[in-house]
Structure formats: structure tokens, C-alpha cells
Amino acid sequence: AVVSTQSTGTSNRIVTCAGDRNAYVWNFEQESGTWIPCLVLLRINRAATTVRWSPAEDRFAVGSGARLLSVCYFDPENNWWVSKHIKKPIRSTILSVDWHPSNHLIAVGSCDFKCRVFSAALKEMSDKPQTSLWMPKLSKFGTLLAEFDSNNGWVHGVKFSPSGNLLAWVAHDSSVNLVNSNSLEKVHTVLTSNLPYMCLLWLSEGSFVTAGHNMSPDLYYASENGVTFGAKLDVKKEKAASGNMSAMARFQKLDVQGKAETEGTTLETTHANCITEIRAMESANNKVTKFSTSGKDGQVVIWDTESICSAIAGLKI
């Protein structure tokens, strides 16, 4: 089964990876109007789990159960995509990856309860990375630049902020974590009372949205002082007044369900199952104005931040 897919914004390509240990890059052919697959040499012996294009769209990273990260780039001589591996010190299945805006750093979340940042500069691509707070000195491909412990949970989702200065991740222990590149030794953690989050998306430099088994996107604010909960963005639907129910309808409900009210039997969220993915759709002034969520209920829901802010009093994104 295909487990992860992502399209590019400008080059009109799609990358997919699957449990059969393969990945393909799909190029659109204008003449025939079809998508043509191009082989990717992953060289892994376990299922692929996730894939992400780099910001420059000239490479992508594939996480897998083989305890390694495959960073893939195009080989024009053979007309296929080849990969270089980052292995150490990853000790378990990779569940999430995200690229730094510089195109030369990558964050990895895995089942060994760790979130790591690696150098992903490729000499084969003639990369010329710049030093930064994440990489104080120029480092070769695969160098471990930072490692963060995620308490006691698999790292399901990891994401750099738009500037690349902040890194947030969510884990299976229901935690939301944040680190600033200015002080890598300090990790801000919020242990929530919700079910575990599976994914996240930065809406602006100071806020991000998370979603998962709670079936609702939640807003968090990021600052130098840490991370704080903002609001639940899936506003509860108003229940119809029971006084409108006719005597016959009330009797029928009592006969079938043993009670006249439907309290506890209806969902308060738009999604009916775990949300597994959040993707940005539209942006303006360095802020995401529209994003989508998809889940195990088979639904794709589009959220408009302006509409959400108008529905929730005092909310700012």
C-alpha cells in the first residue's frame, strides 16, 4: 500500500512511497496527459513510512523501518533517482521528516523516542550550505547536529517554523514539544490531557496547529518562553433544542434507544476518526490562510483561518 505522498509546488511532480520498499517520482506528460513514473533506488530492506520534498524541490527524503533515512536526488545519466543513507544513530523506525528552509538540514522523528537534526548537504548537488545556529560549522552529509529526547513517546510529527529558527514535534505520550535554535539545550514540553497528536503545521512564525486522535485541529502558540495552548479550532456544533421534538418522535426514540435525548451518541467534531495529515493550501503575508486535514475516516476537510477566528472570540493566529 502507498503510505505517503507529496506533490511539488512549482515543478509539477509527485513522489510516493509504499510498504513494498519502493518509491516513485511521477512526472506529468503534457502530450499524453498522463503521469509517468520514474524509479527511485531506495536500497532499503523494510517498508517506507514517509516522504517529503525539500523546499527547493530538487531532492526528497524517505523514512523507513530500516532504521535509516534515504535522501534522494536525480541522476540524469541513468534517468533515475538515487539515494544516500543517514544511519547512525537512528535506532528504530522513522515516522516523520521535515526539511529546514535552507534546503540543507533535515529533522527526523522516530520510534526510539528521539527527534534529531542532520546535515543533508549533498556534494553531488554542488551544495554550498551556510553556517547557522543549527550548524555552527560546516558539516558533511549525515552529521548529527542536534538530538532531543521525547520523554516516552514515538515522535509522530516534526516541523520547522517558516524561518527555520524553531522546531516543534508531537509524540505518542500526548506531548507537544518546542526548541529554539538560540538555546538548543532547552526543550519546552507541554504534556496535554488529549489523545496523542499525529501531525502539525506552522500557520505563522508564532503559532502552529496540531491534530491526531483527538479528531480536531488544536492551536498552539510558540514564543521564547515556550509553547502554550491556544484553542480547539473545531467549534462544537450547536445541538438542536429538544423542545422542537414532537411527542411522537420523543416516544419513538424512547422505544428504540430507551431515552429521548441523543446526548453522548453524536460526534462533536467534523472528523469521525484520527487525523493523520495536515497540509497548507493557501498563504498570505507569511501566514497560512487555508489548510486541509485528512484522516482515517476518509474525509478531507478544508479550514479557513479567517472563518475560524471570527467563530472563536478573541482568537488570533
Number of C-alpha atoms within 10 A of each C-alpha: 8 15 14 18 17 17 16 16 12 8 12 11 18 18 22 22 26 19 16 14 19 20 24 20 22 18 16 15 10 8 6 8 8 11 14 13 17 15 14 22 17 24 14 19 13 16 19 29 21 23 27 23 25 21 17 16 17 14 19 25 24 28 27 27 22 21 21 23 28 23 27 22 21 19 14 8 6 8 11 17 21 18 20 19 18 20 13 12 12 20 16 18 22 28 23 26 28 23 25 24 17 16 20 21 23 24 24 26 30 29 23 18 20 22 30 19 24 23 24 26 23 19 10 9 12 8 12 11 19 12 11 12 14 20 20 10 12 14 17 14 18 21 18 17 18 16 16 17 14 25 16 15 19 25 30 26 29 27 26 23 21 17 13 18 17 21 25 25 28 30 28 21 20 21 22 25 24 23 24 23 16 12 11 16 12 13 18 17 19 16 13 13 9 12 16 24 30 27 25 26 25 25 24 20 19 17 21 24 24 26 28 29 19 19 25 24 26 19 23 20 20 25 14 13 8 16 22 16 16 17 16 17 20 18 14 11 10 7 10 8 7 11 8 9 13 10 10 9 12 16 14 14 15 13 11 9 10 10 13 16 13 11 9 7 7 8 12 16 16 14 22 17 18 21 26 20 20 24 17 17 13 12 13 8 7 11 18 20 19 18 19 15 22 21 20 15 13 12 14 15 13 15 18 14 18 13 11 17 14 11 13 14 8 7 14 15 20
